[in-house]
Amino acid sequence: MSIPRFALATALALSWSVAATAAPASKAVFEQLKSLAGDWHSTKKGSATVVNYRTIANGTTVVESWTMSPTRQSMTVYTMDGDRLLATHYCPQGNAPRLQFTSPDASGAYRFDFLDGANLQDPEGSHEHAFRLRLDVPGAITRNETYIRNGSHYDPARDQGEDETFERTR
């Protein structure tokens, strides 16, 4: 085998092995999301935010409902699409970005990055473009969200979302 063919064969083998490991990781993360069922309260001083996780559709969908106040709610719906784990965020701004699980980051948080979305036309609006969810000690999770202005360029190096920790309540 010539060197260029060997390099191509090696590159293909590596890409197949990376693709093969992505699917189990996505499925494992989805299973962990299912385990979050219940109510979680923000530990941030002055915050009344409550997040509820529940599984619907015969275990194929996880719904994450946010209540920031009696008149302000949002929802993120997680589902597997083949080997991909997708999250659709239904925002109080009226948009619905879809994000895809990409990988755990250095802290072990599950990273979701923007894929596409609906109702992102308003140049004055913004949307969730990335988020990280870390399962801390049992009974605690930390969420970090990054919003950007619609139509603007996202620079991951400037990803400066704010961490908010939630504790499970029964």
N, C-alpha and C positions, 0 to 999 in steps of 0.2 A: 504494500500500500504506500503510495507516495505521501510525502509530508502534508501537502494541502488536504488530501483526502482524510488522512489521519486526524488532522486538526478539526476538520468538519465533523467527522464521526465522534470525536471527543466532545465537541461543543454540543452536538445533538444529544449525546448520552447525558451530559450534565444538565441540559435544559429539561430533558424528560425526567431526570431524577428530582429536580427542583419542582416541577409540576406535580409529580407524584406525591411529594411531601406536603404541598400546599393544601391538597384536598383533605387529608386527615387532620391537619391543623385547623382548618375552617370548621370541620365537623366537631372536633373536640371543643373549640371555642363555643360553638352553638350549644353543645350539651352543657357547658358551664353556665351559659346564659340562662338555660332552663332552670338551673339550680338556684337562681336568684329570686324565685317566686316569693312574693310578699311585699311589704311596705318598707321603705328605706327613708330615713329622715336626714336632712342636711345637718352637719355639725357646725356649719358656718354661723357665727354670731349674728343674730338678727334675721336669719333666713328661716322661712316657714316652708321651704320646698320639701315636698314629699314625692318620692318616685315609687311607682308600683310596677312590679314585674309579674306577668302571668303568661301561661302557655295556652294557645288556642289552636283550633283546626287540627285536632287529633295529634298534637305535639309537633306540628310542622312549622309553627310560628310563635315567636316570643314578642309580646307587646310590652313596651316600656312606656308607662303613662306618667307625665310630669304635671304636678299641680304646684304652681308658684304662688297663686292666690286664687280665691274663689272665681275670679273672672279671667284668669290667665293659665291656660294649659297647653301642653304640647304632647306629642306622641312619637315614638320611634318604633318601627316594626322590623323585626329581624326574621329573615327566612333564608333557607338554603336555595340556591339556584344552581343545580348540578353540584359542582365542587366549590362554588363561590358562596361566601356568606355575605349577604347584602343587608343593609340597614336603610330604611326609608324614613326620613325625619319629617314629620308634619308640624310645621312651625307656626306660632301665633302670627307671624308676618304673612301667612298665606302661601308660602312656597313649600316645596317638597323635594329637597335634595336626596339623591340616593348615594350612599357611600358603600365602599367594599372593604371588608377586612383584608389588610395587606400582610401584617406580621406583628408579632410582639415587638415592642421597642426595647431599648436597653434596660428599662426599669421593670420589664415584664408586662407592661400594659398592652392591651390589645388595641392596635391602631387601625382605624377606619379612615379611608381617604375618599374624596369626592370622585364620583363616577359620572353622574349626570343629574338632571333634576327638572322639575316642572315649576312654572311661574317664577322664573328668574329674570324676567325682562326688565323690571324696574331698576334703572341705573342708580337710583337713590337708596334702594333696598340692599340688604345683605343676606347671606345664607351660611348655614353650617357647612364648612368645607373640609373639616377633619375633626375627629375626636379620638380620645384614648380612654379606655376603661380598664382600670386595674383592680383586680380582686386582692384586697389586702388581707389582713388577718381575718379569720372567720367572723362574719358579721359586719364587715366594713368593705366598702368599695370607694374608689376615687375616680372621678370623671373630669376630663379636661377637654374643653371644646374650643375650636377656632372658627370664628366667623370672619368672612371677608365681604367686601362690597361686590355686588353683582357685576360681572364683566371685568373685574380687576384681575391682575396676575397674582397667583399664590406663590409665595416664597417660603418653602418649608424651613429654611434657616431662620426665618423670623416668626416661626410658629410660637406664639406667646399666649396661648390660652391660659385660663386660670383654673387651678385645681380646686375641686369641691369634693369633700368627703361626705359619705352617707353611711349611716349605721342602720342595720336591720332592726325593725321593731316587730314584735309579734302581737 
